[in-house]
Amino acid sequence: MDPTYHRFSELFAQLGLATDAEGIEAFIRAHRPLSPNVRLADASFWTESQATLLREQIRQDADWAEIVDQLNAALH
């Protein structure tokens, strides 16, 4: 099976957020730094469906898990 690589813009599209570089950068600037004791999906700025998507991708170690980890690092 070939691994699938996703970009931030694709993850942001899945989350219903702006997908352009400026929108992604603005989101990260607005929400960082996330407290070290807060898991990415537990952050208060996500909707319930966004948080569920993030949790499921990590739990399932899905194709999206790598980019979700990168978003986690960017916000922490």
Secondary structure as UniProt FT lines:
FT   HELIX           8..14
FT   TURN            15..16
FT   HELIX           21..31
FT   TURN            36..37
FT   HELIX           40..42
FT   TURN            44..45
FT   HELIX           48..59
FT   TURN            60..61
FT   TURN            63..64
FT   HELIX           65..75
//
